[in-house]
Amino acid sequence: MQLQPGTIIKSTEALKDTVFDDAIIYIAEFNEKGAVGYIINKLFGRSLNELQEFRHSIPFPLYNGGPVDQEHLFFLHRRPDLIEDGIIIVKGIYMGGKFEQAVDCINDNTATRDDIKIFVGYCGWDAGELEAEIEEGSWVVVEEMNETIFRE
């Protein structure tokens, strides 16, 4: 399977005892510059409402998206009807958009955990790096799982 946006990869034993131990990553961007993805199966340990800026929000899970830029929040969603300016990754799944709209939708329950996944940080690879890591056996490509990325 060729890497492309929407691909899901899973770490192998080669990454045991690292930040990527047992990680499942959704590749959101893949092009000649490299790849960007989010770890979709590891909770961050704090909820959205536990962050000072969002203390008035309802509890909503945050995921440890990866070791890069853990000072910012990133999100995937499937509600372009509610959240403007998202970038389509594959049919039905979008990256980013107006975060304030996403938070409003979470708080008024028009969007749920089945619609939005919020990440602290992300995973990034320069051109050729991810392909080399797959070749050396650090990652395996998982067949289509797009519909399951929003499930716990």
N, CA, C and O atoms as a DFTB+ gen file, in Angstrom:
608 C
 N C O
     1  1       0.853      -1.193       0.000
     2  2       0.000       0.000       0.000
     3  2       0.889       1.243       0.000
     4  3       1.833       1.340       0.784
     5  1       0.585       2.169      -0.866
     6  2       1.352       3.405      -0.947
     7  2       0.871       4.395       0.111
     8  3      -0.326       4.498       0.375
     9  1       1.803       5.113       0.708
    10  2       1.440       6.113       1.705
    11  2       0.716       7.270       1.045
    12  3       1.073       7.712      -0.047
    13  1      -0.303       7.748       1.727
    14  2      -1.075       8.891       1.261
    15  2      -1.867       9.433       2.453
    16  3      -1.983       8.749       3.470
    17  1      -2.409      10.637       2.349
    18  2      -3.261      11.127       3.430
    19  2      -4.393      10.129       3.678
    20  3      -4.989       9.599       2.740
    21  1      -4.675       9.887       4.951
    22  2      -5.700       8.920       5.322
    23  2      -5.149       7.553       5.661
    24  3      -5.883       6.696       6.152
    25  1      -3.855       7.330       5.408
    26  2      -3.219       6.065       5.758
    27  2      -3.068       5.970       7.272
    28  3      -2.842       6.973       7.949
    29  1      -3.195       4.770       7.786
    30  2      -2.975       4.532       9.209
    31  2      -1.789       3.583       9.348
    32  3      -1.711       2.552       8.679
    33  1      -0.865       3.961      10.239
    34  2       0.296       3.121      10.510
    35  2       0.307       2.730      11.978
    36  3      -0.221       3.449      12.826
    37  1       0.910       1.588      12.271
    38  2       1.015       1.094      13.646
    39  2       2.474       0.783      13.929
    40  3       3.181       0.224      13.091
    41  1       2.914       1.155      15.128
    42  2       4.303       0.896      15.500
    43  2       4.524      -0.601      15.700
    44  3       3.591      -1.350      15.992
    45  1       5.772      -1.016      15.538
    46  2       6.152      -2.411      15.747
    47  2       6.986      -2.511      17.023
    48  3       7.212      -1.515      17.711
    49  1       7.433      -3.713      17.323
    50  2       8.288      -3.943      18.492
    51  2       9.572      -3.103      18.431
    52  3      10.178      -2.827      19.466
    53  1       9.983      -2.701      17.238
    54  2      11.193      -1.890      17.097
    55  2      11.082      -0.563      17.850
    56  3      12.101       0.036      18.195
    57  1       9.864      -0.101      18.105
    58  2       9.663       1.178      18.803
    59  2       9.211       0.992      20.248
    60  3       8.760       1.944      20.885
    61  1       9.330      -0.232      20.768
    62  2       8.962      -0.492      22.163
    63  2       9.806       0.392      23.074
    64  3      10.976       0.659      22.798
    65  1       9.195       0.836      24.154
    66  2       9.845       1.702      25.144
    67  2      10.241       3.068      24.587
    68  3      11.174       3.700      25.082
    69  1       9.522       3.519      23.551
    70  2       9.692       4.884      23.052
    71  2       8.333       5.570      23.139
    72  3       7.345       4.946      23.526
    73  1       8.280       6.832      22.787
    74  2       7.015       7.562      22.768
    75  2       6.020       6.915      21.803
    76  3       4.813       7.128      21.917
    77  1       6.522       6.134      20.862
    78  2       5.668       5.508      19.862
    79  2       5.304       4.060      20.192
    80  3       4.733       3.364      19.352
    81  1       5.625       3.602      21.392
    82  2       5.291       2.239      21.810
    83  2       3.781       2.016      21.669
    84  3       2.993       2.740      22.278
    85  1       3.379       1.037      20.885
    86  2       1.981       0.672      20.672
    87  2       1.142       1.810      20.082
    88  3      -0.059       1.895      20.340
    89  1       1.768       2.672      19.299
    90  2       1.069       3.827      18.725
    91  2       0.398       3.481      17.397
    92  3       0.944       2.749      16.571
    93  1      -0.793       4.027      17.222
    94  2      -1.493       3.978      15.948
    95  2      -1.580       5.422      15.468
    96  3      -2.104       6.285      16.172
    97  1      -1.066       5.681      14.271
    98  2      -0.975       7.058      13.768
    99  2      -1.790       7.210      12.489
   100  3      -1.695       6.401      11.566
   101  1      -2.582       8.254      12.465
   102  2      -3.346       8.633      11.281
   103  2      -2.523       9.658      10.511
   104  3      -2.188      10.715      11.045
   105  1      -2.197       9.352       9.265
   106  2      -1.413      10.272       8.433
   107  2      -2.370      11.297       7.808
   108  3      -3.215      10.952       6.982
   109  1      -2.220      12.552       8.215
   110  2      -3.106      13.609       7.746
   111  2      -2.554      14.326       6.514
   112  3      -3.314      14.808       5.674
   113  1      -1.233      14.393       6.417
   114  2      -0.588      15.013       5.256
   115  2       0.546      14.115       4.795
   116  3       1.285      13.560       5.609
   117  1       0.676      13.979       3.492
   118  2       1.796      13.240       2.922
   119  2       2.073      13.818       1.542
   120  3       1.223      13.776       0.651
   121  1       3.277      14.357       1.382
   122  2       3.645      14.943       0.091
   123  2       5.159      14.922      -0.066
   124  3       5.855      14.258       0.702
   125  1       5.670      15.643      -1.055
   126  2       7.103      15.629      -1.334
   127  2       7.932      16.237      -0.207
   128  3       9.143      16.023      -0.160
   129  1       7.317      16.983       0.692
   130  2       8.041      17.588       1.816
   131  2       8.137      16.664       3.021
   132  3       8.997      16.849       3.883
   133  1       7.243      15.655       3.082
   134  2       7.246      14.742       4.219
   135  2       5.837      14.361       4.629
   136  3       4.918      14.328       3.810
   137  1       5.685      14.071       5.923
   138  2       4.390      13.605       6.430
   139  2       4.080      14.221       7.787
   140  3       4.978      14.555       8.560
   141  1       2.788      14.363       8.055
   142  2       2.279      14.809       9.348
   143  2       1.203      13.825       9.755
   144  3       0.359      13.441       8.945
   145  1       1.239      13.418      11.017
   146  2       0.218      12.498      11.508
   147  2      -0.073      12.744      12.975
   148  3       0.588      13.550      13.630
   149  1      -1.071      12.039      13.479
   150  2      -1.504      12.169      14.867
   151  2      -1.668      10.786      15.479
   152  3      -2.258       9.895      14.867
   153  1      -1.143      10.608      16.691
   154  2      -1.364       9.365      17.417
   155  2      -2.824       9.373      17.859
   156  3      -3.248      10.268      18.590
   157  1      -3.590       8.381      17.420
   158  2      -5.039       8.400      17.672
   159  2      -5.472       7.501      18.825
   160  3      -6.656       7.460      19.158
   161  1      -4.536       6.778      19.441
   162  2      -4.946       5.825      20.467
   163  2      -4.349       6.076      21.848
   164  3      -4.398       5.193      22.704
   165  1      -3.787       7.262      22.085
   166  2      -3.202       7.541      23.397
   167  2      -3.764       8.835      23.970
   168  3      -3.544       9.921      23.432
   169  1      -4.491       8.695      25.069
   170  2      -5.036       9.875      25.732
   171  2      -3.909      10.726      26.315
   172  3      -2.860      10.212      26.704
   173  1      -4.143      12.018      26.366
   174  2      -3.153      12.970      26.868
   175  2      -3.077      12.958      28.389
   176  3      -2.023      13.259      28.951
   177  1      -4.148      12.623      29.056
   178  2      -4.146      12.608      30.517
   179  2      -4.876      13.781      31.138
   180  3      -5.083      13.811      32.351
   181  1      -5.265      14.740      30.330
   182  2      -6.072      15.866      30.786
   183  2      -7.158      16.085      29.746
   184  3      -6.987      15.777      28.567
   185  1      -8.271      16.620      30.206
   186  2      -9.383      16.933      29.306
   187  2      -9.300      18.390      28.871
   188  3      -8.564      19.187      29.454
   189  1     -10.058      18.719      27.850
   190  2     -10.072      20.085      27.324
   191  2     -10.367      21.103      28.424
   192  3      -9.711      22.141      28.501
   193  1     -11.348      20.810      29.270
   194  2     -11.745      21.756      30.321
   195  2     -10.681      21.923      31.407
   196  3     -10.797      22.821      32.241
   197  1      -9.658      21.085      31.414
   198  2      -8.579      21.219      32.392
   199  2      -7.488      22.177      31.927
   200  3      -6.563      22.483      32.679
   201  1      -7.596      22.644      30.699
   202  2      -6.676      23.666      30.198
   203  2      -7.256      25.031      30.542
   204  3      -8.449      25.263      30.344
   205  1      -6.441      25.920      31.045
   206  2      -6.902      27.217      31.535
   207  2      -7.803      27.944      30.529
   208  3      -8.864      28.449      30.897
   209  1      -7.391      27.993      29.294
   210  2      -8.136      28.723      28.269
   211  2      -9.540      28.145      28.030
   212  3     -10.442      28.857      27.589
   213  1      -9.713      26.865      28.322
   214  2     -10.987      26.194      28.047
   215  2     -11.657      25.701      29.325
   216  3     -12.434      24.746      29.284
   217  1     -11.369      26.335      30.453
   218  2     -11.889      25.898      31.753
   219  2     -13.414      25.925      31.828
   220  3     -14.003      25.256      32.677
   221  1     -14.061      26.697      30.942
   222  2     -15.522      26.759      30.950
   223  2     -16.146      25.754      29.987
   224  3     -17.368      25.712      29.840
   225  1     -15.331      24.958      29.341
   226  2     -15.828      23.933      28.421
   227  2     -16.245      22.691      29.195
   228  3     -15.906      22.526      30.367
   229  1     -16.978      21.835      28.527
   230  2     -17.321      20.554      29.131
   231  2     -16.098      19.638      29.049
   232  3     -15.208      19.872      28.232
   233  1     -16.044      18.597      29.886
   234  2     -14.929      17.649      29.770
   235  2     -14.961      16.984      28.386
   236  3     -15.995      16.473      27.956
   237  1     -13.831      17.000      27.712
   238  2     -13.723      16.392      26.390
   239  2     -12.299      15.867      26.269
   240  3     -11.352      16.588      26.585
   241  1     -12.128      14.626      25.818
   242  2     -10.790      14.031      25.837
   243  2      -9.810      14.708      24.881
   244  3     -10.170      15.149      23.790
   245  1      -8.565      14.772      25.331
   246  2      -7.456      15.225      24.503
   247  2      -6.550      14.024      24.281
   248  3      -6.372      13.197      25.175
   249  1      -5.981      13.935      23.092
   250  2      -5.076      12.841      22.763
   251  2      -3.666      13.368      22.611
   252  3      -3.452      14.498      22.174
   253  1      -2.698      12.527      22.980
   254  2      -1.298      12.860      22.792
   255  2      -0.987      12.613      21.320
   256  3      -0.684      11.488      20.925
   257  1      -1.063      13.656      20.519
   258  2      -0.920      13.528      19.078
   259  2       0.483      13.212      18.608
   260  3       0.672      12.699      17.505
   261  1       1.470      13.515      19.439
   262  2       2.852      13.242      19.072
   263  2       3.800      14.192      19.770
   264  3       3.375      15.120      20.457
   265  1       5.080      13.953      19.588
   266  2       6.079      14.724      20.337
   267  2       6.383      16.111      19.788
   268  3       7.084      16.880      20.445
   269  1       5.884      16.454      18.616
   270  2       6.197      17.748      18.009
   271  2       5.141      18.792      18.409
   272  3       3.942      18.517      18.367
   273  1       5.595      19.974      18.793
   274  2       4.735      21.131      19.081
   275  2       3.624      20.823      20.080
   276  3       2.444      21.020      19.789
   277  1       4.008      20.344      21.247
   278  2       3.010      20.026      22.270
   279  2       2.491      21.273      22.993
   280  3       1.814      21.171      24.016
   281  1       2.808      22.419      22.462
   282  2       2.275      23.671      23.004
   283  2       0.953      24.047      22.334
   284  3       0.295      24.998      22.755
   285  1       0.562      23.306      21.295
   286  2      -0.639      23.652      20.539
   287  2      -1.592      22.470      20.403
   288  3      -1.211      21.305      20.511
   289  1      -2.851      22.830      20.160
   290  2      -3.891      21.827      19.917
   291  2      -4.155      21.733      18.420
   292  3      -4.119      22.732      17.702
   293  1      -4.418      20.526      17.971
   294  2      -4.742      20.233      16.577
   295  2      -5.971      19.345      16.594
   296  3      -6.234      18.680      17.595
   297  1      -6.728      19.319      15.510
   298  2      -7.892      18.445      15.532
   299  2      -8.269      17.914      14.166
   300  3      -8.013      18.526      13.129
   301  1      -8.894      16.737      14.214
   302  2      -9.502      16.109      13.054
   303  2     -10.996      16.078      13.317
   304  3     -11.426      15.989      14.467
   305  1     -11.785      16.151      12.260
   306  2     -13.231      16.109      12.457
   307  2     -13.930      15.626      11.205
   308  3     -13.327      15.491      10.140
   309  1     -15.210      15.371      11.358
   310  2     -16.029      15.021      10.201
   311  2     -17.314      15.844      10.169
   312  3     -18.379      15.345       9.804
   313  1     -17.194      17.098      10.553
   314  2     -18.349      18.000      10.578
   315  2     -18.066      19.313       9.850
   316  3     -18.091      20.374      10.473
   317  1     -17.797      19.260       8.543
   318  2     -17.567      20.506       7.800
   319  2     -18.815      21.374       7.735
   320  3     -18.737      22.560       7.415
   321  1     -19.967      20.780       8.040
   322  2     -21.208      21.544       8.085
   323  2     -21.264      22.465       9.304
   324  3     -22.025      23.432       9.323
   325  1     -20.452      22.158      10.325
   326  2     -20.444      22.946      11.556
   327  2     -19.139      23.722      11.765
   328  3     -19.122      24.752      12.439
   329  1     -18.054      23.220      11.185
   330  2     -16.727      23.801      11.411
   331  2     -16.144      24.248      10.072
   332  3     -15.853      23.430       9.200
   333  1     -15.981      25.552       9.930
   334  2     -15.487      26.124       8.685
   335  2     -13.977      25.990       8.554
   336  3     -13.258      25.855       9.545
   337  1     -13.513      26.029       7.308
   338  2     -12.098      26.120       6.952
   339  2     -11.275      24.871       7.230
   340  3     -10.046      24.946       7.252
   341  1     -11.910      23.734       7.440
   342  2     -11.158      22.492       7.572
   343  2     -10.601      22.081       6.214
   344  3     -11.166      22.412       5.171
   345  1      -9.501      21.364       6.241
   346  2      -8.869      20.862       5.017
   347  2      -9.238      19.399       4.862
   348  3      -8.988      18.600       5.765
   349  1      -9.827      19.037       3.735
   350  2     -10.229      17.650       3.534
   351  2      -8.984      16.774       3.404
   352  3      -8.068      17.085       2.643
   353  1      -8.967      15.681       4.155
   354  2      -7.871      14.707       4.081
   355  2      -8.286      13.605       3.116
   356  3      -7.615      13.345       2.118
   357  1      -9.390      12.971       3.430
   358  2     -10.045      11.988       2.576
   359  2     -11.537      12.220       2.741
   360  3     -11.961      12.962       3.627
   361  1     -12.322      11.594       1.900
   362  2     -13.763      11.802       1.967
   363  2     -14.282      11.618       3.398
   364  3     -14.133      10.554       3.999
   365  1     -14.888      12.673       3.919
   366  2     -15.509      12.608       5.237
   367  2     -14.621      12.933       6.417
   368  3     -15.108      12.971       7.547
   369  1     -13.335      13.169       6.204
   370  2     -12.447      13.479       7.327
   371  2     -11.653      14.746       6.996
   372  3     -11.045      14.868       5.933
   373  1     -11.682      15.679       7.946
   374  2     -11.077      16.990       7.769
   375  2     -10.058      17.263       8.870
   376  3     -10.159      16.739       9.980
   377  1      -9.072      18.099       8.533
   378  2      -8.063      18.510       9.489
   379  2      -8.234      19.998       9.754
   380  3      -8.293      20.812       8.833
   381  1      -8.311      20.330      11.034
   382  2      -8.355      21.727      11.427
   383  2      -9.611      22.458      11.005
   384  3     -10.640      21.858      10.693
   385  1      -9.492      23.766      11.008
   386  2     -10.619      24.647      10.769
   387  2     -10.706      25.635      11.913
   388  3      -9.747      25.820      12.662
   389  1     -11.839      26.256      12.042
   390  2     -12.020      27.252      13.100
   391  2     -12.231      26.539      14.437
   392  3     -13.292      25.976      14.707
   393  1     -11.178      26.585      15.264
   394  2     -11.206      25.838      16.528
   395  2     -12.308      26.338      17.458
   396  3     -12.909      25.549      18.186
   397  1     -12.575      27.639      17.439
   398  2     -13.631      28.181      18.304
   399  2     -14.974      27.530      17.966
   400  3     -15.762      27.222      18.861
   401  1     -15.230      27.324      16.674
   402  2     -16.464      26.659      16.258
   403  2     -16.487      25.218      16.756
   404  3     -17.527      24.726      17.192
   405  1     -15.352      24.549      16.690
   406  2     -15.279      23.167      17.181
   407  2     -15.603      23.118      18.665
   408  3     -16.376      22.264      19.098
   409  1     -15.031      24.010      19.442
   410  2     -15.283      24.035      20.883
   411  2     -16.754      24.349      21.157
   412  3     -17.369      23.725      22.022
   413  1     -17.318      25.306      20.431
   414  2     -18.753      25.614      20.598
   415  2     -19.608      24.383      20.317
   416  3     -20.558      24.106      21.048
   417  1     -19.276      23.646      19.263
   418  2     -20.039      22.439      18.908
   419  2     -19.906      21.355      19.972
   420  3     -20.860      20.628      20.252
   421  1     -18.716      21.251      20.561
   422  2     -18.515      20.298      21.653
   423  2     -19.370      20.708      22.846
   424  3     -20.062      19.879      23.437
   425  1     -19.319      21.993      23.197
   426  2     -20.031      22.473      24.387
   427  2     -21.548      22.401      24.257
   428  3     -22.241      22.203      25.255
   429  1     -22.074      22.557      23.043
   430  2     -23.536      22.461      22.900
   431  2     -23.984      21.085      22.381
   432  3     -25.140      20.898      22.004
   433  1     -23.050      20.135      22.370
   434  2     -23.324      18.743      21.991
   435  2     -23.810      18.558      20.556
   436  3     -24.449      17.550      20.255
   437  1     -23.522      19.508      19.663
   438  2     -23.851      19.275      18.246
   439  2     -22.753      18.452      17.583
   440  3     -22.951      17.908      16.497
   441  1     -21.593      18.361      18.237
   442  2     -20.518      17.483      17.794
   443  2     -20.036      16.689      19.005
   444  3     -19.908      17.225      20.105
   445  1     -19.775      15.420      18.783
   446  2     -19.392      14.521      19.876
   447  2     -18.022      13.908      19.618
   448  3     -17.334      14.276      18.666
   449  1     -17.636      12.974      20.472
   450  2     -16.378      12.247      20.305
   451  2     -16.358      11.461      18.998
   452  3     -15.291      11.125      18.484
   453  1     -17.538      11.171      18.466
   454  2     -17.616      10.481      17.178
   455  2     -17.358      11.425      16.009
   456  3     -17.226      10.980      14.868
   457  1     -17.285      12.732      16.289
   458  2     -17.119      13.743      15.241
   459  2     -15.782      14.474      15.273
   460  3     -15.286      14.915      14.236
   461  1     -15.200      14.603      16.459
   462  2     -13.997      15.420      16.638
   463  2     -12.998      14.681      17.511
   464  3     -13.366      14.041      18.497
   465  1     -11.731      14.778      17.135
   466  2     -10.645      14.260      17.962
   467  2      -9.614      15.381      18.076
   468  3      -9.119      15.885      17.068
   469  1      -9.293      15.769      19.320
   470  2      -8.360      16.870      19.573
   471  2      -7.034      16.309      20.072
   472  3      -7.001      15.419      20.922
   473  1      -5.942      16.843      19.530
   474  2      -4.606      16.352      19.840
   475  2      -3.724      17.451      20.414
   476  3      -3.796      18.609      20.002
   477  1      -2.889      17.062      21.375
   478  2      -1.817      17.917      21.864
   479  2      -0.570      17.433      21.131
   480  3      -0.092      16.325      21.372
   481  1      -0.050      18.265      20.237
   482  2       1.119      17.900      19.456
   483  2       0.788      17.044      18.245
   484  3      -0.365      16.677      18.015
   485  1       1.829      16.735      17.476
   486  2       1.666      15.914      16.276
   487  2       2.963      15.164      15.998
   488  3       3.967      15.372      16.680
   489  1       2.936      14.308      15.011
   490  2       4.114      13.573      14.546
   491  2       4.499      14.136      13.190
   492  3       3.633      14.421      12.363
   493  1       5.789      14.297      12.961
   494  2       6.227      14.836      11.685
   495  2       7.462      14.134      11.165
   496  3       8.338      13.740      11.936
   497  1       7.527      13.982       9.868
   498  2       8.667      13.360       9.204
   499  2       9.057      14.225       8.006
   500  3       8.190      14.730       7.293
   501  1      10.342      14.392       7.790
   502  2      10.827      15.057       6.586
   503  2      10.706      14.103       5.404
   504  3      10.441      12.915       5.584
   505  1      10.897      14.616       4.217
   506  2      10.787      13.815       2.999
   507  2      11.625      12.542       3.103
   508  3      12.816      12.597       3.408
   509  1      11.000      11.407       2.850
   510  2      11.680      10.119       2.843
   511  2      11.860       9.452       4.189
   512  3      12.133       8.252       4.245
   513  1      11.716      10.194       5.281
   514  2      11.944       9.619       6.613
   515  2      10.941       8.531       6.974
   516  3      11.330       7.450       7.417
   517  1       9.660       8.807       6.789
   518  2       8.653       7.811       7.163
   519  2       8.789       6.556       6.312
   520  3       8.693       5.441       6.824
   521  1       9.012       6.735       5.019
   522  2       9.189       5.579       4.141
   523  2      10.380       4.735       4.607
   524  3      10.311       3.506       4.591
   525  1      11.472       5.390       5.022
   526  2      12.656       4.674       5.512
   527  2      12.339       3.935       6.808
   528  3      12.790       2.806       6.997
   529  1      11.568       4.556       7.703
   530  2      11.202       3.908       8.960
   531  2      10.301       2.697       8.719
   532  3      10.402       1.697       9.429
   533  1       9.424       2.784       7.724
   534  2       8.581       1.639       7.368
   535  2       9.461       0.539       6.778
   536  3       9.304      -0.634       7.117
   537  1      10.368       0.912       5.912
   538  2      11.282      -0.048       5.278
   539  2      12.137      -0.785       6.308
   540  3      12.398      -1.979       6.165
   541  1      12.571      -0.065       7.347
   542  2      13.416      -0.689       8.380
   543  2      12.599      -1.480       9.400
   544  3      13.168      -2.146      10.265
   545  1      11.265      -1.411       9.304
   546  2      10.419      -2.227      10.169
   547  2       9.896      -1.563      11.426
   548  3       9.384      -2.251      12.309
   549  1      10.008      -0.248      11.535
   550  2       9.490       0.446      12.717
   551  2       7.968       0.617      12.682
   552  3       7.322       0.722      13.724
   553  1       7.409       0.644      11.476
   554  2       5.977       0.858      11.284
   555  2       5.424      -0.153      10.295
   556  3       6.126      -0.605       9.391
   557  1       4.161      -0.501      10.477
   558  2       3.445      -1.277       9.468
   559  2       2.236      -0.461       9.044
   560  3       1.618       0.224       9.859
   561  1       1.910      -0.540       7.774
   562  2       0.747       0.162       7.249
   563  2      -0.479      -0.704       7.505
   564  3      -0.499      -1.888       7.169
   565  1      -1.499      -0.097       8.105
   566  2      -2.749      -0.782       8.415
   567  2      -3.748      -0.466       7.312
   568  3      -3.823       0.672       6.849
   569  1      -4.492      -1.437       6.901
   570  2      -5.500      -1.196       5.862
   571  2      -6.548      -0.212       6.363
   572  3      -6.532       0.175       7.532
   573  1      -7.439       0.183       5.501
   574  2      -8.434       1.217       5.771
   575  2      -9.081       1.105       7.147
   576  3      -9.700       0.094       7.479
   577  1      -8.928       2.154       7.931
   578  2      -9.557       2.245       9.246
   579  2     -10.172       3.630       9.436
   580  3     -10.469       4.012      10.568
   581  1     -10.369       4.381       8.371
   582  2     -10.811       5.766       8.497
   583  2     -12.057       5.939       9.360
   584  3     -12.155       6.909      10.111
   585  1     -12.990       5.030       9.266
   586  2     -14.218       5.188      10.029
   587  2     -14.021       4.933      11.515
   588  3     -14.874       5.298      12.324
   589  1     -12.899       4.306      11.885
   590  2     -12.694       3.983      13.283
   591  2     -11.827       4.994      14.014
   592  3     -11.632       4.854      15.221
   593  1     -11.305       5.992      13.344
   594  2     -10.375       6.889      14.027
   595  2     -11.032       7.716      15.129
   596  3     -10.335       8.223      16.008
   597  1     -12.330       7.860      15.105
   598  2     -13.000       8.663      16.120
   599  2     -13.527       7.822      17.278
   600  3     -14.077       8.363      18.237
   601  1     -13.366       6.522      17.196
   602  2     -13.846       5.656      18.277
   603  2     -12.742       5.443      19.285
   604  3     -11.559       5.451      18.946
   605  1     -13.138       5.256      20.513
   606  2     -12.170       5.025      21.605
   607  2     -11.536       3.673      21.457
   608  3     -10.697       3.292      22.273
